[in-house]
Amino acid sequence: MAKLYVKKADSTADPGVDEAVSTSAATTGNLFRYSDPQYIFNLSTKAGYTNPGSTTATPFTVGTWTLTAMLDDGTSRSVNIQLVK
């Protein structure tokens, strides 16, 4: 199963970012759903997130966050997101 890891990059919201609004319920736990041909993960930023192997939730605060998906084949893919509120 693919798993999601989150890490805080900085505490500054960059100007000019577009706001995205989720239309789906948040995923429970840290595993992605697979719907051929894609992995799906709806991340809620209202609550903290607990990385795989950790027992402590990381609260989401304003700034840049790096989301890393560890895939079934051992590869990983990362993306940076901005939280502004």
Secondary structure, 3 states (H helix, E strand, C coil): CCEEEEEEEECCCCCCCCCCCCCCCCCCCCECEEECCEEECCCCCCCCECCCCCCCCECCCCEEEEEEEECCCCCEEEEEEEECC
